[in-house]
Amino acid sequence: MAKLFSTFVMLKEMLMLIYNTTYQVNIEDARNFVIWINEYLIPEVEKTGLMNQPRLLQILSHKEKDSECFSLQWEVADTASLHQFYTKHGIALNKEMEKVFKNKVVGFPTLMEVIR
């Protein structure tokens, strides 16, 4: 029984969280959005040390006529780190995105746990 418990604890420690934001971007602004994400947002988030391993993906399914969709994914250690990021940095970064892109970008966040 002790071995089973220690295996469970070890597996639980290996699990990680993925914080994903899916963005729908006006097609005319898609190129500038990708540049902004790569040159501004990702470096700013990495500076915090709270999230790592960013992945920016273009979503090929569910396309709409006048928009492009992207997924920005981060590994985050736990929900406390994500909460700390959001309250100390995330709100300001979202406001900066709103300044730059106005209403031409909409984001949908999702928190996921890797189970395998």
Sequence and secondary structure as in RCSB ss.txt:
>XXXX:A:sequence
MAKLFSTFVMLKEMLMLIYNTTYQVNIEDARNFVIWINEYLIPEVEKTGLMNQPRLLQILSHKEKDSECFSLQWE
VADTASLHQFYTKHGIALNKEMEKVFKNKVVGFPTLMEVIR
>XXXX:A:secstr
 HHHHHHHHHHHHH  EEEEEEEEEEGGGHHHHHHHIIIIIHHHHHHHTSEEEEEEEEE SS  TTEEEEEEEEE
ES HHHHHHHIIIIIHHHHHHHHHHHTTSEEEEEEEEE   
